[in-house]
């Protein structure tokens, strides 16, 4: 399972890098992956300080942390 989460984190990073920012609720469908795995991948990236979370209206978005 840890391997799948790590791979998913890499895929998330690629999608977010290409698009600039992504609504987190759209990621499972975009990646064709279970929500649980995607959210764990987001946690992985957040722990490594590779993404930023922010809100726009009612949406929670992620973007790459280049800092």
Protein Blocks (a to p, Z undefined) as FASTA:
>chain_A
ZZmmmmmmmmmmmmmmmnopacfklmmmmnopafklmmmmmmmmmmnopaccddehjacc
ddddfZZ
